[in-house]
């Protein structure tokens, strides 16, 4: 578990200092798609995204590889995908501090 560094302050005065991510489920006629996206809280733009037919660790790892290196905060919810050691390693490598919302 990571501390809630954002603490409901979803604004940033500097690009790439606060990024947030989540997974959305898209119901399709032939099944489900999973959209994982990263938003830059500075300008509310999508920094990275990935769509998959599987909700697994690969989904979140693909977007982490797309975000710029920074020294900011990477905020997320309590989805089990975000507790994966490989995911945590990538976030640390990019020099972001993990932040998690409470349930």
C-alpha positions as CSV (number, residue, x, y, z in Angstrom):
1,X,0.0,0.0,0.0
2,X,1.2,3.5,-0.7
3,X,0.2,6.7,1.1
4,X,-2.4,9.1,-0.3
5,X,0.0,11.9,-1.4
6,X,-2.6,13.6,-3.6
7,X,-5.1,13.9,-0.7
8,X,-7.9,15.0,-3.1
9,X,-5.8,17.8,-4.6
10,X,-6.0,16.9,-8.3
11,X,-4.4,20.1,-9.5
12,X,-0.8,20.7,-10.5
13,X,1.1,23.8,-11.4
14,X,3.9,21.9,-13.2
15,X,3.6,19.4,-16.1
16,X,4.3,15.7,-15.2
17,X,4.4,16.4,-11.4
18,X,1.1,14.7,-10.8
19,X,-0.1,11.9,-12.9
20,X,-3.2,9.7,-12.2
21,X,-4.3,6.4,-13.7
22,X,-7.2,4.0,-13.7
23,X,-8.7,1.1,-15.7
24,X,-12.1,1.5,-17.4
25,X,-14.3,-1.3,-18.7
26,X,-15.8,-1.0,-22.1
27,X,-18.7,-3.3,-22.9
28,X,-18.6,-4.4,-26.6
29,X,-20.9,-6.6,-28.6
30,X,-18.3,-9.4,-28.6
31,X,-17.1,-9.0,-25.0
32,X,-15.2,-6.5,-22.9
33,X,-12.3,-4.2,-23.6
34,X,-10.1,-2.7,-20.8
35,X,-8.8,0.8,-21.2
36,X,-5.9,1.9,-18.9
37,X,-5.1,5.6,-19.2
38,X,-2.8,8.1,-17.5
39,X,-3.8,11.7,-17.1
40,X,-1.5,14.6,-16.5
41,X,-3.2,16.6,-13.7
42,X,-1.4,19.8,-14.9
43,X,-3.5,20.2,-18.1
44,X,-5.9,17.2,-17.9
45,X,-4.4,15.6,-21.0
46,X,-4.0,11.9,-21.5
47,X,-0.3,11.1,-21.3
48,X,-0.6,7.4,-22.1
49,X,-3.2,4.8,-22.8
50,X,-3.5,1.1,-23.7
51,X,-6.5,-1.0,-24.6
52,X,-6.6,-4.7,-24.1
53,X,-9.1,-7.6,-24.1
54,X,-7.5,-8.8,-20.8
55,X,-7.5,-7.0,-17.5
56,X,-4.0,-8.1,-16.3
57,X,-0.6,-6.8,-15.3
58,X,0.4,-6.4,-18.9
59,X,-2.3,-3.7,-19.3
60,X,-0.8,-1.4,-16.7
61,X,2.8,-2.1,-17.6
62,X,2.2,-1.1,-21.2
63,X,1.1,2.4,-20.1
64,X,3.9,2.8,-17.6
65,X,6.4,2.3,-20.4
66,X,4.8,5.3,-22.2
67,X,4.9,8.0,-19.5
68,X,7.8,10.5,-19.3
69,X,10.4,10.2,-16.6
70,X,9.7,12.6,-13.8
71,X,10.1,13.4,-10.2
72,X,6.5,13.6,-9.3
73,X,3.5,11.7,-7.9
74,X,1.8,8.8,-9.7
75,X,-1.7,8.4,-8.2
76,X,-4.0,5.4,-8.5
77,X,-6.7,3.5,-6.8
78,X,-6.6,0.1,-5.0
79,X,-6.9,-2.1,-8.0
80,X,-4.9,-5.3,-7.5
81,X,-3.0,-4.7,-10.7
82,X,-1.2,-1.8,-9.1
83,X,0.3,-4.0,-6.3
84,X,2.4,-6.0,-8.8
85,X,6.1,-5.9,-8.1
86,X,7.0,-5.4,-11.8
87,X,4.6,-2.3,-11.9
88,X,6.1,-0.9,-8.7
89,X,9.6,-1.4,-10.0
90,X,8.8,0.6,-13.2
91,X,7.3,3.5,-11.2
92,X,10.4,3.7,-9.1
93,X,12.6,3.6,-12.2
94,X,10.8,6.6,-13.6
95,X,11.4,8.4,-10.3
96,X,7.7,8.8,-9.4
97,X,6.3,8.4,-5.8
98,X,3.3,6.1,-5.7
99,X,0.1,7.6,-4.2
100,X,-3.1,5.6,-3.6
101,X,-6.6,6.7,-2.7
102,X,-8.3,5.1,0.2
103,X,-11.3,2.8,-0.2
